[in-house]
């Protein structure tokens, strides 16, 4: 069983844990391999990452068990093929609202007979043509697709989206969901928790992992106990800053 197969199985039956990365330094990506985290979401939607930086990030993770997911900027982005050519283990597509958009993602990210992804064997993911072409095509079609639903329209279409073959994980963005429900930023509001909990049971029934974002330990524990399979905890830069504040608090506190 390869690492993608193990990750997919773990995300359905247990929990996987990762974080969002906005760093431009591949050594931080490499260091996170030793953390025990399962995945990293390299953020090309809200981060400064360009394809040249991305290549080095993916090279850092390629010989490890850390799963590299790249969040691109939209469901019809030209980045979808590019990041997969560079060797990303999977893609995360933001702001999805409809079945048609999901089908477009599959078309752009999979080779025949599943999709119509542009073919070039002289890319990093094919070992620059060293890999047998048939092995490459088959392996590439195992890449992970994470569909990110952020607004009310996407949530309303959840029952149809969860039926689509080829979707591995559905990620519910709590901040955008809270805004669409009229409670912006209140990601721990009972309405948000109730809605995500409801979707978890629906996804589980279809054998698809559900994921969400959290940035506090108690919410991480809450979603882990509910068996959400794909948990993204905070952002690398924020985690770094919080740890610095924690260390600084030790300096300024006096023993009683």
N, C-alpha and C positions, 0 to 999 in steps of 0.2 A: 504494500500500500504506500503510495507516494504521499508527499506532505500535503498536497491539495486534497486528496481523498480523506486523509486523517483529519484535516481541518474541517471539511464539510461535515463529516460524521460527528466530530466533537461539537460543532455549532448546533447541531440538531438535538443531540442526546445529552449534552452537558452545557458548559459555558465556555466561550472564548473571550479573552480580555485583550484589549488593545488601546491605542490612543491616537489622536490626531497629531500630525507633525507639520510644522510650518518652517522648520529649520532649513538653512541652506548648507549645513555642515554635515557631510556624510558620516563623520566619526560619531556623531550623536546617534544616528540611525544604527550604526554598527554596535555602539555601546549598549543599545537597548536589546540587542540579541541576548545579552547575558542577564536580562531582568526577569526572564521567565514569562514575559508577555507572549501572547499568541500571534498578534498581528499589529501592524502599523498602517494607518491611513495617511498616505502622503497627499497633502492638500494642494491641488492645483486650482481649486475654485477660489478659496479665500487666502491662499498663501502665495509667497513670491517665487515658488518653484518653477523653473523652466526646464525644457527637455534635457538640456546638457547636465544640469544639476540632478535631474531625476535619474539619468543613466547611472551616475555614481552612487546614488542612494540604492538603486536596485542591485548594483554590483556588490554593495555592502551586505545585502540580505540574501543573495542568491545561493550561497552555500550553507545556509542555516535553516532552521525550522521556522523562523519568523516569516509570516505570510505578509507579502507586500500588496496592499490595496491602494490604488491611486484614485482619488476623487477628482474627476474631470469637471468641466464647467457646465455641461448640459447634455441632454439625451441625444442630440445630433452633432456632438462635437467632433471635429477632426482629430482631437486628441485621443479618442478611443482607440483607433488603430495604432497610433504612434506609441502610446504607453504600453500596449500589448506587444508591439514589435520590440520595444526596449526590454521586455522581459518581466513586466509586472505580473504577479500571480492573479490579480483581479482588478476590477474597476468598480467604483462606486459612483452612481449617477444621481445628482441632486435634483430636487424640485420636480419629480415625476408626478404627473396627475392623471394619466390615462393609459389604457391598454395599448393604444397605438404607439405611444412613446416607448413603452417597454419593448414592443415588437421591433421598433426601429433600433433600439440598443442591441438586441440580439442579432439583428441583421448586420450591424456594423462591427460586432465583436466576435462573431463565429464564422468559421469557414464552412463551405459546402459539406454536408447537405443541410446544415442547420441555418447558416446565414450566408452573407455575401461580403465578408471582410476582404479588403484588398490584399492580394497575395504578393509577398516578396520574401524569398528565402535568404536573402543576404542581409539579415538583420540579427541583432543580438539574441533574440528569443529562439532563433534557429541556429545558433552557434555560427552565425555568419556563413551559412550554407553547409557547415560540417555535419549537421544532423540530417538523417534520412528524411526525405520530404514527407513520406507517409506518417512516420513517427511524429514529425513536427505538426502536421495538420491535426492529427488525433490529440496530441498533447495540448495544443492550443485551444481546442474546443472544450477542454476541461477547466479553462480559466473561470474564476469566480465572478459572478455578477451580483452586485449589491444594488438594489433599487431603493432609493431614498424618497420617502413620502413625507412632505413637510407641511402641507396645507390641508384644509378641509376637503377640497376637491379630490385630492389623492386618496385621503382616508375613505371618502365616500365610495371610491372605486376599488377599495382594497379587496373585496370579495371576488372581483373579476381578475385583478392583477395576480392574486395568489394562485390562480389556476394555470398561469402561463408556464409551460415547460421551458426550462433554461434559467429561471430565476432561482438563485441559491439562498439569498438572504434579503429580507425586507427590513429596511432601517427607517425608523420613525424619528424625524428630527423634532425634538420637543420644543425648541425655541420658536420655530416657525409655526408649529402646530398651536402653541399657546397664543401666538398673535392672531392666527386665523379664527380662534375660538373666543377672541375678545379679552384674553387675559395675558397680554404680552409679557414674556420673561418669567412667568410664574410656572416653571417647569415641574414644581412639586405640588401644584394645585391638585386637589382631589379629582377634578374633571380630567386632567391630563393623565393621571395615574390610572383612573378607571378606563379611559379610552385605550391606552397602551396595553393594559391587562386584558381587555376584551380582544384586542388584535392578536395577542400572544396565543390565546386558546384557539383562535381561528387558524393561525399559521401552523401551530403544532399539529392540528388535525390534518393538514395538507403535507406534512413532512418538510416544511420550510422553516428555517431559522428566522426569528425576529430579533432585531437589534435596536438599541437606542443609545443616546448620549447621556452621561451624567458627570457631575464634577464635584460630588461630595461623597465621602465614604459611606454614609448611611443609605444614600440612594443606590450606590453600587451594590451594597448588601441586599437592599430590597429587590432590585431587578435580578440579582444572582439567585436569590431564594425563589423567585418566580420562574426561574429557568429560562430567562431570555438568553439566547445562544450567542449573541454578538454584541458585546458591551464595550463601548468606546469611552474611556475615562479621560476627560479633559484634553488639554493640548500641551505639547512638550514645553513650550516657552512658559506657559502658566504654571506647570508642575515645577519647573526650575525656579521660578520666582517665589512660589509658595514655600519651597524648601529653604530658599535663602532667608525668607521672613521668619521661618521657624528657627533657623540657626541664630538669626539676629536676636530673636526674643530670648534665647538662652543667655546672650551677652548682657542684655539690659535688665533681666530679672535678678533680683537678689534673693538668696535663700532666707527663708523665715526661721 
